Amino acid sequence: MEDLFGHRISYLRVSVTDRCNERCRYCMPEEEQAWFAKDETLSYDELLRTVRVGATLGIKKIRVTGGEPLTRPGVAGFCADLAQIPGIEDIGISTNGTLLAKLEDGVTMAERLVKAGVRTANISLDSLDREVYQRTTSRDLLPRVLEGIDAAIAAGFQSIKFNCVLMKGQTENELPALINFAREKNALLRFIELMPVSTQDVLSEDNFLPIATAKQLVEQTTGPLTPLPEFRTNGPAAYHLIPATGQKIGFIGAMTNLHFCENCDKLRLTCDGKLRPCLGSYLEFDLRTVLRAGCTDAELAAFFQNVVSRKPKEHDFRHNYQPNRRMIAIGG
């Protein structure tokens, strides 16, 4: 599949739930969140069928997301089924890490995921200070996250990344500790600009910390960073090398990087069955109704192609974007 701007679409982010055991202030509104009813959420069979058809059209990479995906029962088995689909080459999971060390019959969730064929784990980590972590997530779960990170390392994921959302007045003090921790754990650390994915006012001057400022602050500790334009992972991060240690760190600047969308290769499937061609766009297309109306695989493939043809050239975040659904209901 190729969109109107020459982007070859090979990456599908699949949300399996809108539920989460944390309440990060940049992701969820402060008011009570109305969860999708069970019958509004796509079954694993429906998700697998969608991925199978997508794979025939060139989808090669899957990232399982939520909410917090590990709160949905059976997610490891679902990942194992994904791994059996012809054409799927890469499966990753995005998680807050709180459930990776959870034991079942003496086996951690991280081990079950690796055994199922999940290659990479992206773990949210905004602070290593327990009080700051609790203030950011409204949950005192940092010890469980650290246990989860150790469980992920022990399980043998091919790649582990830590994602830190930049927040003015907080992250500035976290940078050295996060960098050192990522180096100790042999994980890639990425700093991500705030985006208007919960409410527009999250982008107030009191909250927003641009990647350029974060990079300058990092260099005060590490010395000048060396750009690594040829080093790429599945996402839009721009990576740099810390010469003194050989450590790589990434910066994801959806708001300030004017070239952010140039290499986009992804679609997003929400847990309630909306196929979205862009995170930062109001466009979403009702796949659930088509599935449950008894569509053929050919009709499902045509649905995919139509969504790709509607993929915008770039996101709308810089144009006073007002979210039409919360990030928790889109998929991380």
Buried (B, 14 or more C-beta within 10 A) or exposed (E): BBBEEEBEBBBBBBBBBBBBBBBBBBBBBEEEBEBBEEEEBBEBEBBBBBBBBBBBBBBBBBBBBBBBBBBBEEBBEBBBBBBEBEBBEBBBBBBBBBBBBBEEEEEBBBBBBBBBBBBBBBBBBBBBBEEBBBBBBEBEBBEBBBBBBBBBBBBEBEBBBBBBBBBBEBBEEBBEEBBBBBBEBEBBBBBBBBBBBBBEEBBEEEBBBBBEBBBEBBEEEBEEBEEBEEBEBBBBBBBBBBEEEEBBBBBBBBBBBEEBBEEBBBBBBBBBBBBBBBBBBEBBBEBBEBBEEEBEEEEBBBBBBEBBEBBBEBBBBBEEBEBEBBBBBBBB
